[in-house]
Every structure is written in C-alpha cells, then in structure tokens.
Amino acid sequence: MWAGMPAQVPALADDSTLGDVDYRDRVEALTGISLRVCPVCREGQMIAIVVDLEAGPMPTIIDTS
C-alpha cells in the first residue's frame, strides 16, 4: 500500500448469511483463488476424500522382491 492511499478491504456479507456460505466460496470471494479447481492443471475439479486414521492398525506390507 502506498502512502496516502486507502486500504482495500473486501466487502463481507453480514454475520447472518455467513453460516449459509460454503468456506470454499468465501475463500474464492476474498482471494480470487478457487479451492474447487486443481492448483496444478487448473482444469480438474478438487474433491474432498475423508480418510479414517482411527480405523485400526496399518496392514503389514510383505516385501516379495
């Protein structure tokens, strides 16, 4: 920011509507960066994959070489 220039603050919705907006849409509105698009190829769609780390011990991997 240059001296004498006003700070640019992004306009936010009021608190009553923030609960209805997905966090990915809020990030895109504030930064211009979509969390739904692949950051590498800019074409593919990113999806969330849930991994349950509490499911139990990792399976034993047997080296068959």
RAURFEN-V372593 format. One record per helix or strand. SS is the DSSP state (2 for helix, 1 for strand). FROM is the first residue (numbers start at 1). LEN is the number of residues. If there is no record, write none. Layout:
ss = (SS SS)
from = (FROM FROM)
len = (LEN LEN)
This chain:
ss = (2 2 1 1)
from = (15 23 37 45)
len = (4 9 1 1)
